[in-house]
Amino acid sequence: MVDWDQVDRLRSKGWDWDRVAADPKVGFHADSDVGDSGRALRSLYYQRRSKGQRRPAKAEGGSGGKAADEERQSKWTLARIGWFLVPLLGIWFALAYAFPSPVGVYVPAIPLLGLLLAVAGFILAFGLLRTDDRWNRAARTTLIAGLVLGAVVAGMLGLVATLNGCPSLPPVSGGEPQGWEKANGPAWTQNGAPVLFFYGSVACPFCSAASWSIKMALDRFGTLSGTSYLSSKADDYAPHTPEVVLAGTSYQSQYLSFIALESTDDNNIVAPSPTSCVEQAYVAAYNPGGSVPFLVVNGQFIHVGATVEPASLGSGNPNPPYTGWVPLTPQEVQSQIDAKSGTAYDAIAPAAFLLEAFIVKTNGMQPGPVATDPNVVNYLNQIS
């Protein structure tokens, strides 16, 4: 059976009838008594046209051939859908990655746009494998339309985020001690003081352990009130790790503002929902996966993940089957902090001193007693 679509494609490329007839993909087999297979194919082609079953090919110069070609290319095949989605999502992903806030605030580059771009790439690759006509005018115009629309969508989202007060945040630019990172973005202040932002979940043992170093640091700069005690979930690593709950607390300080965004469900690890565009901007820019714990100092020093080892707040095996695991009580942890002695204190203090160093660094080396503490000075010499 003759593939008339293939005939049209080859004729549109300027092939003569003898060459078209010889192409195995066309599937034309002339009778043995036919001397000129090209002429026979041409005759059969125009017989079909005369019956109204097919318009002439573009190469024949007729307007019907051009219309047929345009009609075929206007169809939304898988390849054409891919040519539209890949540039749209690609330019959107690039802009959201380069400008995580404001462009990536509502739809982050990682992981969402990255996953969508991968799916679009698969659609394009699969579509191209199913066609011989991989690159034509329709594909070119579709690609350009995708690029333009991607830039427009990303720009509109960035504009909306900016109008809602989201700051413009760059990617992190350098490493700091103990897994901290630095971003050369705008300062995040409140009432003229740098902001310490904590994003966590009580059920998370790493958040529970980190809460003690945060409280220890906060106590050096002001007065924290309204705290209570809970513990991490019972079926996770280091179960029932003691925690000082920071959600809902009140903090008074001339040197520091404190924002705690923390889920208090102690049975399920939940990433809390930001309550402002500024909070959403920092989470989207530096913690798109919603990991806990997450800390930000002055909008410029960022840490995602554990800062204190939960196993240090208890004894025994912190992994299943938890043989001999006995967590400390919150009162026992606080007692070690007050006495500046004990295994829990030894694990908590370094994280607290480093946090204090970041705070005084962003606060003009104030207050003096904290800035000159040898433990803090040790870390000040290590941070940029």
C-alpha positions in Angstrom: 0.0 0.0 0.0 1.4 3.4 -1.0 2.0 5.8 1.9 0.7 9.0 0.2 1.7 11.2 3.2 5.3 10.1 2.6 4.9 10.8 -1.1 3.8 14.4 -0.2 6.7 14.9 2.2 9.3 13.7 -0.3 7.8 15.8 -3.2 7.7 18.8 -0.9 11.5 18.3 -0.5 12.0 18.5 -4.2 12.4 14.8 -5.0 11.6 13.7 -8.5 9.0 11.0 -9.2 11.6 8.2 -9.9 13.4 8.9 -6.7 10.1 8.9 -4.7 9.0 5.7 -6.3 12.3 4.0 -5.3 12.0 5.0 -1.6 11.0 1.9 0.4 9.0 3.9 2.9 6.6 5.0 0.1 5.7 1.3 -0.4 5.1 1.6 -4.2 5.6 -1.5 -6.3 5.1 -1.1 -10.0 3.9 -4.0 -12.2 6.6 -6.0 -13.9 5.5 -4.7 -17.4 5.9 -1.1 -16.4 9.1 0.4 -17.7 9.1 3.7 -15.7 8.0 3.3 -12.1 8.2 7.1 -11.5 5.8 7.8 -14.3 3.5 5.1 -13.0 3.5 6.5 -9.5 2.8 10.0 -10.8 -0.1 8.8 -13.0 -1.6 6.9 -10.0 -1.1 10.0 -7.8 -3.1 12.3 -10.2 -5.8 9.7 -10.7 -6.4 9.9 -7.0 -6.6 13.7 -7.2 -9.0 13.6 -10.1 -11.3 11.5 -8.0 -11.2 14.2 -5.3 -9.4 11.8 -2.9 -6.2 13.9 -2.6 -5.0 17.4 -3.3 -1.7 17.8 -5.3 1.6 18.0 -3.5 3.2 21.3 -2.7 6.1 20.6 -5.1 3.6 20.5 -8.1 3.0 24.2 -7.5 -0.7 24.0 -7.0 -2.5 25.9 -4.2 -4.1 22.7 -3.1 -0.8 21.1 -2.2 0.2 24.1 0.0 -3.1 24.0 1.8 -2.7 20.3 2.4 0.8 20.8 3.8 -0.4 23.6 6.1 -3.4 21.6 7.3 -1.1 18.6 8.2 1.3 20.8 10.1 -1.4 22.6 12.0 -2.4 19.4 13.9 -1.3 19.2 17.6 0.8 16.0 17.5 2.7 14.8 20.5 5.9 16.3 19.0 4.3 19.7 18.6 2.9 19.6 22.1 6.5 18.9 23.3 7.9 21.7 21.2 5.5 24.0 23.0 5.9 22.7 26.6 9.7 22.3 26.7 10.5 25.9 25.9 7.6 27.3 28.0 8.7 25.3 31.1 12.4 25.6 30.3 12.4 29.4 30.4 10.1 29.5 33.4 12.3 27.0 35.2 15.5 29.1 34.4 13.9 32.3 35.6 12.5 30.8 38.8 15.8 29.1 39.6 17.8 32.3 39.0 15.3 34.5 40.9 13.7 32.1 43.5 12.0 35.2 44.8 10.0 36.8 43.4 9.7 34.6 40.3 9.8 31.2 42.1 7.7 32.1 45.2 4.4 30.6 44.1 5.7 27.9 41.8 9.3 27.0 42.8 11.8 25.8 40.2 12.8 22.8 42.4 11.1 20.4 42.6 7.8 21.4 40.8 9.0 23.1 37.6 11.9 20.7 37.3 9.5 17.7 37.4 7.1 19.3 34.9 10.1 20.1 32.6 11.2 16.5 32.7 7.7 15.3 31.7 7.6 17.7 28.9 11.0 16.5 27.7 9.7 13.0 27.6 6.6 14.0 25.6 8.8 15.8 23.1 11.3 12.9 22.7 8.5 10.3 22.4 6.7 12.5 19.8 9.8 12.9 17.7 10.3 9.2 17.6 6.8 8.7 16.1 7.3 11.0 13.2 9.7 11.6 10.3 8.7 15.3 10.0 10.5 16.4 13.1 11.3 20.0 12.3 9.1 22.2 10.2 7.6 25.7 10.2 4.9 24.7 12.6 7.5 23.3 15.1 9.5 26.5 14.8 6.5 28.8 15.5 5.3 26.6 18.3 8.8 26.7 20.0 8.8 30.5 19.7 5.3 30.7 21.2 6.4 28.5 24.1 9.4 30.7 24.9 7.4 33.8 24.8 4.6 32.4 26.9 7.0 31.0 29.4 8.7 34.4 29.8 5.3 36.1 30.2 4.0 33.6 32.8 7.3 33.8 34.8 7.3 37.6 34.6 3.6 37.9 35.6 4.2 35.7 38.7 7.3 37.7 39.6 5.3 41.0 39.3 2.4 39.7 41.5 4.9 38.5 44.1 6.7 41.8 44.1 3.4 43.8 44.4 2.5 41.5 47.4 5.8 42.5 49.2 8.0 39.5 48.4 11.7 40.5 48.5 14.0 39.8 45.6 16.3 37.0 46.8 19.4 35.6 45.1 20.6 32.0 45.4 23.1 31.2 48.2 26.6 32.2 47.3 28.9 30.7 49.9 29.3 28.1 52.6 29.7 28.8 56.3 30.6 26.6 59.4 28.4 23.6 60.3 26.4 23.5 57.1 25.3 27.1 57.1 25.2 29.0 53.9 25.2 32.7 53.0 23.1 34.7 50.5 24.1 38.2 49.5 20.5 39.4 49.6 18.6 42.2 51.4 18.6 42.2 55.2 15.4 40.8 56.8 14.7 43.1 59.8 11.7 43.9 62.0 11.5 46.9 64.2 15.0 47.8 63.2 16.5 44.5 64.4 17.6 41.4 62.5 15.1 38.6 62.3 15.8 35.1 63.4 13.3 32.9 61.6 12.7 29.3 62.7 10.6 26.9 60.6 10.0 23.6 62.2 7.7 20.8 63.5 7.5 19.5 67.1 7.2 15.9 65.9 10.6 16.1 64.1 13.4 14.9 66.5 15.9 17.2 64.7 13.7 20.2 65.3 13.2 19.2 69.0 17.0 19.0 69.5 17.6 22.3 67.6 15.0 24.1 69.7 17.3 24.1 72.7 20.2 25.8 70.9 17.7 28.4 69.6 16.4 29.1 73.1 19.9 29.2 74.5 20.9 31.8 71.9 17.6 33.8 72.3 18.3 34.1 76.0 21.5 35.9 75.3 19.8 38.8 73.4 16.5 39.2 75.3 13.6 37.6 77.2 11.7 34.7 75.8 8.3 34.0 77.4 5.4 31.6 76.8 7.4 28.5 76.3 6.2 25.0 77.0 7.6 21.5 76.7 6.7 18.7 74.3 8.7 15.9 72.6 9.1 14.4 69.1 7.0 11.6 67.7 7.2 8.1 69.3 8.1 6.1 66.1 10.9 8.1 64.6 14.6 8.4 65.2 15.4 9.1 68.9 11.7 9.0 69.9 10.4 11.5 72.4 13.4 13.8 72.0 12.6 16.6 74.4 11.6 20.0 73.0 11.0 23.5 74.2 8.1 24.7 72.0 8.8 28.0 70.3 5.5 28.4 68.5 3.3 31.1 70.1 6.1 32.5 72.3 6.7 36.2 73.0 10.2 37.7 72.6 11.4 41.1 73.9 14.8 42.3 72.7 16.3 45.5 71.3 18.9 43.4 69.4 16.8 40.7 67.7 13.3 39.9 66.4 12.2 36.3 66.5 9.7 34.6 64.2 8.8 31.0 64.9 6.7 29.1 62.3 6.3 25.7 63.9 3.7 22.9 63.7 2.8 21.7 67.2 1.4 18.3 66.2 3.7 15.9 68.0 2.5 12.9 66.1 3.1 13.9 62.6 5.9 15.9 61.0 4.2 18.7 59.2 5.9 21.6 57.2 4.0 24.7 58.4 2.4 27.1 56.0 4.0 30.5 55.8 1.8 33.4 57.1 3.3 36.2 54.9 4.8 36.7 51.5 8.2 37.4 53.1 8.2 34.0 54.9 7.0 32.3 51.8 9.8 34.0 49.8 12.6 32.6 52.1 11.1 29.1 52.2 10.6 29.1 48.4 14.1 30.5 47.7 16.2 28.5 50.2 14.0 25.6 51.3 11.8 24.6 48.3 11.3 21.1 49.6 9.8 22.3 52.9 12.4 20.6 55.1 12.5 21.0 58.8 14.3 22.5 60.7 15.0 25.6 58.7 16.7 28.7 60.1 17.4 32.2 58.6 19.3 35.0 60.3 18.8 38.5 59.0 17.8 37.0 55.6 21.5 36.3 54.9 22.6 33.3 56.8 20.6 30.1 56.1 20.6 26.6 57.4 18.5 23.6 56.3 18.5 20.4 58.4 19.9 19.3 61.7 22.0 21.5 63.9 22.0 19.4 67.1 22.2 15.5 67.2 18.9 14.2 68.9 20.7 11.1 70.2 22.7 13.4 72.5 19.5 14.3 74.4 19.2 10.7 75.7 21.0 7.4 76.2 20.8 4.0 74.5 20.1 3.1 70.9 18.1 5.8 69.1 17.3 3.5 66.2 14.7 0.7 66.1 14.3 -1.4 68.1 15.4 1.4 70.4 17.2 -0.9 72.8 17.8 0.9 76.1 16.8 4.2 74.6 15.9 6.7 77.4 15.4 10.4 76.4 16.2 13.1 78.9 13.3 15.1 80.3 13.0 18.8 79.2 13.9 19.8 82.8 17.1 17.7 82.7 18.1 19.3 79.4 17.5 22.8 80.8 19.4 21.9 84.0 22.5 20.9 81.9 22.3 24.2 80.0 22.1 26.2 83.2 25.0 24.2 84.7 26.9 24.5 81.4 27.8 20.8 81.7 26.7 17.4 80.5 26.3 15.5 77.2 23.2 17.4 76.2 24.9 20.8 76.8 28.0 19.7 74.9 25.9 19.0 71.9 23.7 22.1 72.2 26.2 24.8 73.0 28.3 24.8 69.7 25.1 25.3 67.7 24.0 28.0 70.0 27.3 29.9 70.0 27.4 29.8 66.2 23.9 31.1 66.0 24.9 33.9 68.4 27.9 34.7 66.2 25.6 35.1 63.1 23.3 37.4 65.1 26.0 39.7 66.4 27.6 39.8 63.0 24.4 41.1 61.4 23.7 43.5 64.4 26.9 45.6 64.3 28.7 43.4 66.9 26.0 44.1 69.5 25.5 43.5 72.4 29.1 43.7 73.5 29.0 40.9 76.1 27.9 38.4 73.5 30.2 39.7 70.8 33.3 39.3 73.1 32.4 35.9 74.5 35.4 33.7 73.6 33.0 30.9 72.4 31.3 33.4 70.1 34.5 35.0 68.9 35.8 31.6 67.9 32.9 31.3 65.4 33.1 35.0 64.4 36.5 34.3 63.1 35.1 31.5 60.9 32.2 33.2 59.3 32.2 35.7 56.4 
